[in-house]
Amino acid sequence: MKVILNTATGDFVYETKILSLHKYPEVILWGKRVFTIFAPGVYWEAFFYVIPEVTNG
């Protein structure tokens, strides 16, 4: 499956092929960057925040 990664404003970042799946993944991680699906095969960069896991113990 061909995928295109774009910045949050739609500028081209990278294009590649991923394993053929039944449907496109909702999120792609590329290094430290996160992309969410915008249209089939087209992903836009998303702002994200990591919540540290808290254990009771």
PDB file of N, CA, C, O and CB in Angstrom:
ATOM      1  N   MET A   1       0.839  -1.165   0.000  1.00  0.00           N
ATOM      2  CA  MET A   1       0.000   0.000   0.000  1.00  0.00           C
ATOM      3  C   MET A   1       0.893   1.241   0.000  1.00  0.00           C
ATOM      4  O   MET A   1       1.824   1.343   0.799  1.00  0.00           O
ATOM      5  CB  MET A   1      -0.959  -0.009   1.213  1.00  0.00           C
ATOM      6  N   LYS A   2       0.612   2.154  -0.876  1.00  0.00           N
ATOM      7  CA  LYS A   2       1.363   3.403  -0.938  1.00  0.00           C
ATOM      8  C   LYS A   2       0.774   4.396   0.059  1.00  0.00           C
ATOM      9  O   LYS A   2      -0.443   4.564   0.134  1.00  0.00           O
ATOM     10  CB  LYS A   2       1.346   3.990  -2.377  1.00  0.00           C
ATOM     11  N   VAL A   3       1.646   5.051   0.823  1.00  0.00           N
ATOM     12  CA  VAL A   3       1.198   6.087   1.752  1.00  0.00           C
ATOM     13  C   VAL A   3       2.023   7.356   1.551  1.00  0.00           C
ATOM     14  O   VAL A   3       3.209   7.299   1.226  1.00  0.00           O
ATOM     15  CB  VAL A   3       1.305   5.595   3.219  1.00  0.00           C
ATOM     16  N   ILE A   4       1.383   8.479   1.746  1.00  0.00           N
ATOM     17  CA  ILE A   4       2.028   9.786   1.640  1.00  0.00           C
ATOM     18  C   ILE A   4       1.872  10.488   2.979  1.00  0.00           C
ATOM     19  O   ILE A   4       0.769  10.581   3.519  1.00  0.00           O
ATOM     20  CB  ILE A   4       1.416  10.641   0.474  1.00  0.00           C
ATOM     21  N   LEU A   5       2.997  10.988   3.515  1.00  0.00           N
ATOM     22  CA  LEU A   5       2.988  11.713   4.779  1.00  0.00           C
ATOM     23  C   LEU A   5       3.133  13.203   4.494  1.00  0.00           C
ATOM     24  O   LEU A   5       4.013  13.614   3.737  1.00  0.00           O
ATOM     25  CB  LEU A   5       4.122  11.213   5.720  1.00  0.00           C
ATOM     26  N   ASN A   6       2.273  14.005   5.101  1.00  0.00           N
ATOM     27  CA  ASN A   6       2.295  15.456   4.942  1.00  0.00           C
ATOM     28  C   ASN A   6       2.378  16.128   6.308  1.00  0.00           C
ATOM     29  O   ASN A   6       2.033  15.527   7.325  1.00  0.00           O
ATOM     30  CB  ASN A   6       1.047  15.942   4.175  1.00  0.00           C
ATOM     31  N   THR A   7       2.838  17.382   6.323  1.00  0.00           N
ATOM     32  CA  THR A   7       2.823  18.151   7.563  1.00  0.00           C
ATOM     33  C   THR A   7       1.376  18.476   7.914  1.00  0.00           C
ATOM     34  O   THR A   7       0.466  18.177   7.142  1.00  0.00           O
ATOM     35  CB  THR A   7       3.673  19.453   7.431  1.00  0.00           C
ATOM     36  N   ALA A   8       1.164  19.083   9.071  1.00  0.00           N
ATOM     37  CA  ALA A   8      -0.179  19.455   9.508  1.00  0.00           C
ATOM     38  C   ALA A   8      -0.821  20.471   8.570  1.00  0.00           C
ATOM     39  O   ALA A   8      -2.045  20.595   8.536  1.00  0.00           O
ATOM     40  CB  ALA A   8      -0.133  20.016  10.919  1.00  0.00           C
ATOM     41  N   THR A   9      -0.002  21.200   7.804  1.00  0.00           N
ATOM     42  CA  THR A   9      -0.547  22.181   6.858  1.00  0.00           C
ATOM     43  C   THR A   9      -0.623  21.632   5.437  1.00  0.00           C
ATOM     44  O   THR A   9      -0.985  22.356   4.510  1.00  0.00           O
ATOM     45  CB  THR A   9       0.300  23.443   6.871  1.00  0.00           C
ATOM     46  N   GLY A  10      -0.281  20.350   5.261  1.00  0.00           N
ATOM     47  CA  GLY A  10      -0.434  19.705   3.967  1.00  0.00           C
ATOM     48  C   GLY A  10       0.804  19.668   3.091  1.00  0.00           C
ATOM     49  O   GLY A  10       0.731  19.207   1.952  1.00  0.00           O
ATOM     50  N   ASP A  11       1.947  20.146   3.594  1.00  0.00           N
ATOM     51  CA  ASP A  11       3.178  20.089   2.808  1.00  0.00           C
ATOM     52  C   ASP A  11       3.729  18.665   2.795  1.00  0.00           C
ATOM     53  O   ASP A  11       3.686  17.965   3.807  1.00  0.00           O
ATOM     54  CB  ASP A  11       4.232  21.070   3.371  1.00  0.00           C
ATOM     55  N   PHE A  12       4.241  18.248   1.652  1.00  0.00           N
ATOM     56  CA  PHE A  12       4.776  16.902   1.483  1.00  0.00           C
ATOM     57  C   PHE A  12       5.964  16.663   2.405  1.00  0.00           C
ATOM     58  O   PHE A  12       6.833  17.522   2.555  1.00  0.00           O
ATOM     59  CB  PHE A  12       5.184  16.672   0.031  1.00  0.00           C
ATOM     60  N   VAL A  13       5.992  15.464   3.029  1.00  0.00           N
ATOM     61  CA  VAL A  13       7.107  15.049   3.887  1.00  0.00           C
ATOM     62  C   VAL A  13       7.801  13.822   3.311  1.00  0.00           C
ATOM     63  O   VAL A  13       9.016  13.832   3.115  1.00  0.00           O
ATOM     64  CB  VAL A  13       6.612  14.756   5.315  1.00  0.00           C
ATOM     65  N   TYR A  14       7.035  12.759   3.035  1.00  0.00           N
ATOM     66  CA  TYR A  14       7.645  11.475   2.667  1.00  0.00           C
ATOM     67  C   TYR A  14       6.600  10.602   1.981  1.00  0.00           C
ATOM     68  O   TYR A  14       5.404  10.721   2.247  1.00  0.00           O
ATOM     69  CB  TYR A  14       8.230  10.750   3.921  1.00  0.00           C
ATOM     70  N   GLU A  15       7.062   9.735   1.106  1.00  0.00           N
ATOM     71  CA  GLU A  15       6.191   8.771   0.444  1.00  0.00           C
ATOM     72  C   GLU A  15       6.861   7.410   0.498  1.00  0.00           C
ATOM     73  O   GLU A  15       8.063   7.296   0.262  1.00  0.00           O
ATOM     74  CB  GLU A  15       5.891   9.189  -1.029  1.00  0.00           C
ATOM     75  N   THR A  16       6.087   6.378   0.808  1.00  0.00           N
ATOM     76  CA  THR A  16       6.642   5.031   0.912  1.00  0.00           C
ATOM     77  C   THR A  16       5.541   4.002   0.697  1.00  0.00           C
ATOM     78  O   THR A  16       4.380   4.353   0.483  1.00  0.00           O
ATOM     79  CB  THR A  16       7.323   4.819   2.284  1.00  0.00           C
ATOM     80  N   LYS A  17       5.915   2.741   0.756  1.00  0.00           N
ATOM     81  CA  LYS A  17       4.951   1.647   0.704  1.00  0.00           C
ATOM     82  C   LYS A  17       5.004   0.912   2.030  1.00  0.00           C
ATOM     83  O   LYS A  17       6.075   0.746   2.614  1.00  0.00           O
ATOM     84  CB  LYS A  17       5.240   0.680  -0.489  1.00  0.00           C
ATOM     85  N   ILE A  18       3.843   0.473   2.505  1.00  0.00           N
ATOM     86  CA  ILE A  18       3.765  -0.326   3.719  1.00  0.00           C
ATOM     87  C   ILE A  18       3.155  -1.674   3.363  1.00  0.00           C
ATOM     88  O   ILE A  18       2.641  -1.858   2.260  1.00  0.00           O
ATOM     89  CB  ILE A  18       2.931   0.397   4.823  1.00  0.00           C
ATOM     90  N   LEU A  19       3.212  -2.611   4.294  1.00  0.00           N
ATOM     91  CA  LEU A  19       2.614  -3.922   4.058  1.00  0.00           C
ATOM     92  C   LEU A  19       1.151  -3.769   3.688  1.00  0.00           C
ATOM     93  O   LEU A  19       0.447  -2.925   4.242  1.00  0.00           O
ATOM     94  CB  LEU A  19       2.761  -4.823   5.295  1.00  0.00           C
ATOM     95  N   SER A  20       0.702  -4.576   2.764  1.00  0.00           N
ATOM     96  CA  SER A  20      -0.687  -4.523   2.328  1.00  0.00           C
ATOM     97  C   SER A  20      -1.591  -5.073   3.436  1.00  0.00           C
ATOM     98  O   SER A  20      -1.454  -6.219   3.863  1.00  0.00           O
ATOM     99  CB  SER A  20      -0.883  -5.323   1.010  1.00  0.00           C
ATOM    100  N   LEU A  21      -2.500  -4.239   3.878  1.00  0.00           N
ATOM    101  CA  LEU A  21      -3.449  -4.612   4.925  1.00  0.00           C
ATOM    102  C   LEU A  21      -4.861  -4.558   4.345  1.00  0.00           C
ATOM    103  O   LEU A  21      -5.048  -4.140   3.202  1.00  0.00           O
ATOM    104  CB  LEU A  21      -3.319  -3.672   6.169  1.00  0.00           C
ATOM    105  N   HIS A  22      -5.836  -4.972   5.117  1.00  0.00           N
ATOM    106  CA  HIS A  22      -7.221  -4.911   4.649  1.00  0.00           C
ATOM    107  C   HIS A  22      -7.715  -3.470   4.570  1.00  0.00           C
ATOM    108  O   HIS A  22      -8.568  -3.145   3.745  1.00  0.00           O
ATOM    109  CB  HIS A  22      -8.132  -5.726   5.572  1.00  0.00           C
ATOM    110  N   LYS A  23      -7.177  -2.610   5.428  1.00  0.00           N
ATOM    111  CA  LYS A  23      -7.525  -1.190   5.383  1.00  0.00           C
ATOM    112  C   LYS A  23      -6.307  -0.390   5.845  1.00  0.00           C
ATOM    113  O   LYS A  23      -5.402  -0.929   6.480  1.00  0.00           O
ATOM    114  CB  LYS A  23      -8.785  -0.878   6.279  1.00  0.00           C
ATOM    115  N   TYR A  24      -6.298   0.887   5.520  1.00  0.00           N
ATOM    116  CA  TYR A  24      -5.186   1.740   5.934  1.00  0.00           C
ATOM    117  C   TYR A  24      -5.205   1.912   7.456  1.00  0.00           C
ATOM    118  O   TYR A  24      -6.280   2.031   8.044  1.00  0.00           O
ATOM    119  CB  TYR A  24      -5.259   3.122   5.224  1.00  0.00           C
ATOM    120  N   PRO A  25      -4.030   1.927   8.104  1.00  0.00           N
ATOM    121  CA  PRO A  25      -4.006   2.175   9.546  1.00  0.00           C
ATOM    122  C   PRO A  25      -4.464   3.607   9.845  1.00  0.00           C
ATOM    123  O   PRO A  25      -4.306   4.501   9.014  1.00  0.00           O
ATOM    124  CB  PRO A  25      -2.585   1.931  10.118  1.00  0.00           C
ATOM    125  N   GLU A  26      -5.020   3.813  11.014  1.00  0.00           N
ATOM    126  CA  GLU A  26      -5.487   5.147  11.398  1.00  0.00           C
ATOM    127  C   GLU A  26      -4.324   6.065  11.752  1.00  0.00           C
ATOM    128  O   GLU A  26      -4.415   7.281  11.577  1.00  0.00           O
ATOM    129  CB  GLU A  26      -6.451   5.052  12.578  1.00  0.00           C
ATOM    130  N   VAL A  27      -3.229   5.487  12.252  1.00  0.00           N
ATOM    131  CA  VAL A  27      -2.071   6.270  12.692  1.00  0.00           C
ATOM    132  C   VAL A  27      -0.797   5.616  12.181  1.00  0.00           C
ATOM    133  O   VAL A  27      -0.683   4.390  12.163  1.00  0.00           O
ATOM    134  CB  VAL A  27      -2.037   6.398  14.242  1.00  0.00           C
ATOM    135  N   ILE A  28       0.161   6.440  11.766  1.00  0.00           N
ATOM    136  CA  ILE A  28       1.489   5.962  11.393  1.00  0.00           C
ATOM    137  C   ILE A  28       2.511   6.713  12.230  1.00  0.00           C
ATOM    138  O   ILE A  28       2.483   7.942  12.294  1.00  0.00           O
ATOM    139  CB  ILE A  28       1.760   6.155   9.863  1.00  0.00           C
ATOM    140  N   LEU A  29       3.414   5.979  12.873  1.00  0.00           N
ATOM    141  CA  LEU A  29       4.527   6.574  13.597  1.00  0.00           C
ATOM    142  C   LEU A  29       5.739   6.529  12.680  1.00  0.00           C
ATOM    143  O   LEU A  29       6.069   5.478  12.130  1.00  0.00           O
ATOM    144  CB  LEU A  29       4.802   5.830  14.953  1.00  0.00           C
ATOM    145  N   TRP A  30       6.399   7.661  12.515  1.00  0.00           N
ATOM    146  CA  TRP A  30       7.595   7.743  11.666  1.00  0.00           C
ATOM    147  C   TRP A  30       8.648   8.479  12.474  1.00  0.00           C
ATOM    148  O   TRP A  30       8.623   9.705  12.582  1.00  0.00           O
ATOM    149  CB  TRP A  30       7.303   8.476  10.285  1.00  0.00           C
ATOM    150  N   GLY A  31       9.572   7.716  13.039  1.00  0.00           N
ATOM    151  CA  GLY A  31      10.539   8.313  13.965  1.00  0.00           C
ATOM    152  C   GLY A  31       9.790   8.850  15.174  1.00  0.00           C
ATOM    153  O   GLY A  31       9.055   8.108  15.826  1.00  0.00           O
ATOM    154  N   LYS A  32       9.965  10.116  15.480  1.00  0.00           N
ATOM    155  CA  LYS A  32       9.269  10.753  16.600  1.00  0.00           C
ATOM    156  C   LYS A  32       8.033  11.516  16.147  1.00  0.00           C
ATOM    157  O   LYS A  32       7.439  12.265  16.922  1.00  0.00           O
ATOM    158  CB  LYS A  32      10.208  11.692  17.332  1.00  0.00           C
ATOM    159  N   ARG A  33       7.649  11.322  14.891  1.00  0.00           N
ATOM    160  CA  ARG A  33       6.509  12.040  14.335  1.00  0.00           C
ATOM    161  C   ARG A  33       5.304  11.118  14.211  1.00  0.00           C
ATOM    162  O   ARG A  33       5.445   9.920  13.964  1.00  0.00           O
ATOM    163  CB  ARG A  33       6.863  12.639  12.969  1.00  0.00           C
ATOM    164  N   VAL A  34       4.114  11.695  14.388  1.00  0.00           N
ATOM    165  CA  VAL A  34       2.862  10.945  14.333  1.00  0.00           C
ATOM    166  C   VAL A  34       2.001  11.521  13.214  1.00  0.00           C
ATOM    167  O   VAL A  34       1.861  12.737  13.082  1.00  0.00           O
ATOM    168  CB  VAL A  34       2.108  10.996  15.704  1.00  0.00           C
ATOM    169  N   PHE A  35       1.430  10.626  12.414  1.00  0.00           N
ATOM    170  CA  PHE A  35       0.580  11.035  11.305  1.00  0.00           C
ATOM    171  C   PHE A  35      -0.760  10.300  11.414  1.00  0.00           C
ATOM    172  O   PHE A  35      -0.797   9.101  11.689  1.00  0.00           O
ATOM    173  CB  PHE A  35       1.269  10.744   9.933  1.00  0.00           C
ATOM    174  N   THR A  36      -1.856  11.029  11.196  1.00  0.00           N
ATOM    175  CA  THR A  36      -3.183  10.420  11.216  1.00  0.00           C
ATOM    176  C   THR A  36      -3.756  10.452   9.803  1.00  0.00           C
ATOM    177  O   THR A  36      -3.414  11.308   8.988  1.00  0.00           O
ATOM    178  CB  THR A  36      -4.128  11.156  12.218  1.00  0.00           C
ATOM    179  N   ILE A  37      -4.630   9.499   9.543  1.00  0.00           N
ATOM    180  CA  ILE A  37      -5.179   9.370   8.199  1.00  0.00           C
ATOM    181  C   ILE A  37      -6.068  10.568   7.865  1.00  0.00           C
ATOM    182  O   ILE A  37      -6.897  10.987   8.672  1.00  0.00           O
ATOM    183  CB  ILE A  37      -5.974   8.059   8.065  1.00  0.00           C
ATOM    184  N   PHE A  38      -5.880  11.105   6.672  1.00  0.00           N
ATOM    185  CA  PHE A  38      -6.651  12.237   6.172  1.00  0.00           C
ATOM    186  C   PHE A  38      -7.589  11.769   5.058  1.00  0.00           C
ATOM    187  O   PHE A  38      -8.745  12.185   4.984  1.00  0.00           O
ATOM    188  CB  PHE A  38      -5.712  13.361   5.661  1.00  0.00           C
ATOM    189  N   ALA A  39      -7.072  10.908   4.208  1.00  0.00           N
ATOM    190  CA  ALA A  39      -7.814  10.278   3.110  1.00  0.00           C
ATOM    191  C   ALA A  39      -7.107   8.949   2.855  1.00  0.00           C
ATOM    192  O   ALA A  39      -5.987   8.761   3.329  1.00  0.00           O
ATOM    193  CB  ALA A  39      -7.860  11.201   1.792  1.00  0.00           C
ATOM    194  N   PRO A  40      -7.718   8.028   2.128  1.00  0.00           N
ATOM    195  CA  PRO A  40      -7.044   6.750   1.893  1.00  0.00           C
ATOM    196  C   PRO A  40      -5.630   6.935   1.323  1.00  0.00           C
ATOM    197  O   PRO A  40      -5.451   7.446   0.218  1.00  0.00           O
ATOM    198  CB  PRO A  40      -7.875   5.894   0.941  1.00  0.00           C
ATOM    199  N   GLY A  41      -4.634   6.506   2.108  1.00  0.00           N
ATOM    200  CA  GLY A  41      -3.242   6.591   1.699  1.00  0.00           C
ATOM    201  C   GLY A  41      -2.574   7.927   1.954  1.00  0.00           C
ATOM    202  O   GLY A  41      -1.386   8.083   1.674  1.00  0.00           O
ATOM    203  N   VAL A  42      -3.310   8.892   2.478  1.00  0.00           N
ATOM    204  CA  VAL A  42      -2.761  10.225   2.744  1.00  0.00           C
ATOM    205  C   VAL A  42      -2.862  10.512   4.237  1.00  0.00           C
ATOM    206  O   VAL A  42      -3.933  10.408   4.834  1.00  0.00           O
ATOM    207  CB  VAL A  42      -3.510  11.322   1.918  1.00  0.00           C
ATOM    208  N   TYR A  43      -1.729  10.872   4.827  1.00  0.00           N
ATOM    209  CA  TYR A  43      -1.657  11.112   6.271  1.00  0.00           C
ATOM    210  C   TYR A  43      -1.131  12.513   6.543  1.00  0.00           C
ATOM    211  O   TYR A  43      -0.232  12.992   5.852  1.00  0.00           O
ATOM    212  CB  TYR A  43      -0.758  10.060   6.958  1.00  0.00           C
ATOM    213  N   TRP A  44      -1.696  13.166   7.549  1.00  0.00           N
ATOM    214  CA  TRP A  44      -1.247  14.492   7.965  1.00  0.00           C
ATOM    215  C   TRP A  44      -0.658  14.384   9.365  1.00  0.00           C
ATOM    216  O   TRP A  44      -1.138  13.620  10.203  1.00  0.00           O
ATOM    217  CB  TRP A  44      -2.419  15.526   7.927  1.00  0.00           C
ATOM    218  N   GLU A  45       0.380  15.157   9.598  1.00  0.00           N
ATOM    219  CA  GLU A  45       1.055  15.136  10.888  1.00  0.00           C
ATOM    220  C   GLU A  45       0.112  15.642  11.974  1.00  0.00           C
ATOM    221  O   GLU A  45      -0.661  16.575  11.758  1.00  0.00           O
ATOM    222  CB  GLU A  45       2.342  15.986  10.847  1.00  0.00           C
ATOM    223  N   ALA A  46       0.187  15.016  13.135  1.00  0.00           N
ATOM    224  CA  ALA A  46      -0.697  15.364  14.243  1.00  0.00           C
ATOM    225  C   ALA A  46       0.112  15.748  15.465  1.00  0.00           C
ATOM    226  O   ALA A  46       1.181  15.193  15.719  1.00  0.00           O
ATOM    227  CB  ALA A  46      -1.636  14.201  14.573  1.00  0.00           C
ATOM    228  N   PHE A  47      -0.403  16.695  16.212  1.00  0.00           N
ATOM    229  CA  PHE A  47       0.166  17.032  17.506  1.00  0.00           C
ATOM    230  C   PHE A  47      -0.203  15.914  18.457  1.00  0.00           C
ATOM    231  O   PHE A  47      -1.324  15.407  18.417  1.00  0.00           O
ATOM    232  CB  PHE A  47      -0.341  18.422  18.026  1.00  0.00           C
ATOM    233  N   PHE A  48       0.735  15.524  19.316  1.00  0.00           N
ATOM    234  CA  PHE A  48       0.417  14.475  20.278  1.00  0.00           C
ATOM    235  C   PHE A  48       1.053  14.782  21.625  1.00  0.00           C
ATOM    236  O   PHE A  48       1.977  15.589  21.729  1.00  0.00           O
ATOM    237  CB  PHE A  48       0.889  13.107  19.765  1.00  0.00           C
ATOM    238  N   TYR A  49       0.546  14.135  22.627  1.00  0.00           N
ATOM    239  CA  TYR A  49       1.043  14.295  23.986  1.00  0.00           C
ATOM    240  C   TYR A  49       1.131  12.914  24.594  1.00  0.00           C
ATOM    241  O   TYR A  49       0.218  12.105  24.434  1.00  0.00           O
ATOM    242  CB  TYR A  49       0.127  15.237  24.839  1.00  0.00           C
ATOM    243  N   VAL A  50       2.220  12.634  25.287  1.00  0.00           N
ATOM    244  CA  VAL A  50       2.417  11.336  25.928  1.00  0.00           C
ATOM    245  C   VAL A  50       2.061  11.454  27.400  1.00  0.00           C
ATOM    246  O   VAL A  50       2.602  12.297  28.114  1.00  0.00           O
ATOM    247  CB  VAL A  50       3.878  10.837  25.752  1.00  0.00           C
ATOM    248  N   ILE A  51       1.164  10.618  27.839  1.00  0.00           N
ATOM    249  CA  ILE A  51       0.788  10.574  29.258  1.00  0.00           C
ATOM    250  C   ILE A  51       1.574   9.438  29.896  1.00  0.00           C
ATOM    251  O   ILE A  51       1.417   8.279  29.512  1.00  0.00           O
ATOM    252  CB  ILE A  51      -0.774  10.374  29.451  1.00  0.00           C
ATOM    253  N   PRO A  52       2.427   9.768  30.876  1.00  0.00           N
ATOM    254  CA  PRO A  52       3.213   8.704  31.515  1.00  0.00           C
ATOM    255  C   PRO A  52       2.302   7.715  32.230  1.00  0.00           C
ATOM    256  O   PRO A  52       1.293   8.091  32.826  1.00  0.00           O
ATOM    257  CB  PRO A  52       4.226   9.301  32.508  1.00  0.00           C
ATOM    258  N   GLU A  53       2.676   6.459  32.159  1.00  0.00           N
ATOM    259  CA  GLU A  53       1.913   5.434  32.859  1.00  0.00           C
ATOM    260  C   GLU A  53       2.161   5.565  34.353  1.00  0.00           C
ATOM    261  O   GLU A  53       3.299   5.724  34.795  1.00  0.00           O
ATOM    262  CB  GLU A  53       2.292   4.014  32.359  1.00  0.00           C
ATOM    263  N   VAL A  54       1.092   5.498  35.116  1.00  0.00           N
ATOM    264  CA  VAL A  54       1.196   5.601  36.564  1.00  0.00           C
ATOM    265  C   VAL A  54       0.792   4.241  37.151  1.00  0.00           C
ATOM    266  O   VAL A  54      -0.262   3.693  36.828  1.00  0.00           O
ATOM    267  CB  VAL A  54       0.290   6.772  37.128  1.00  0.00           C
ATOM    268  N   THR A  55       1.653   3.723  38.011  1.00  0.00           N
ATOM    269  CA  THR A  55       1.325   2.462  38.659  1.00  0.00           C
ATOM    270  C   THR A  55       1.094   2.706  40.136  1.00  0.00           C
ATOM    271  O   THR A  55       1.760   3.535  40.755  1.00  0.00           O
ATOM    272  CB  THR A  55       2.441   1.418  38.445  1.00  0.00           C
ATOM    273  N   ASN A  56       0.167   1.993  40.677  1.00  0.00           N
ATOM    274  CA  ASN A  56      -0.110   2.077  42.124  1.00  0.00           C
ATOM    275  C   ASN A  56       0.678   0.975  42.796  1.00  0.00           C
ATOM    276  O   ASN A  56       0.407  -0.211  42.608  1.00  0.00           O
ATOM    277  CB  ASN A  56      -1.654   1.947  42.442  1.00  0.00           C
ATOM    278  N   GLY A  57       1.636   1.376  43.565  1.00  0.00           N
ATOM    279  CA  GLY A  57       2.329   0.268  44.143  1.00  0.00           C
ATOM    280  C   GLY A  57       3.438   0.574  44.997  1.00  0.00           C
ATOM    281  O   GLY A  57       4.078  -0.334  45.527  1.00  0.00           O
TER     282      GLY A  57
END
